[in-house]
């Protein structure tokens, strides 16, 4: 899966990276390369948290849980 990321340079010279597809997922780095590596790690972390929340919600509602690969 490939996700679009927005890169902007801030007033301190750091690159700020945001992933619009994952609400609230942001990171930064001194270089573009570092910012992209950091946002990748942040996206993985955000998706892991969202997945864990979905599992808990499914158990609370006694719903059937399924998985798909993307």
Secondary structure by P-SEA (a helix, b strand, c coil): cbbbbbbbbccccbbbbbbccccccccccccaaaaaaaaaaaaaaaaaaaaaaaaaaaaaacbbbbbbcc
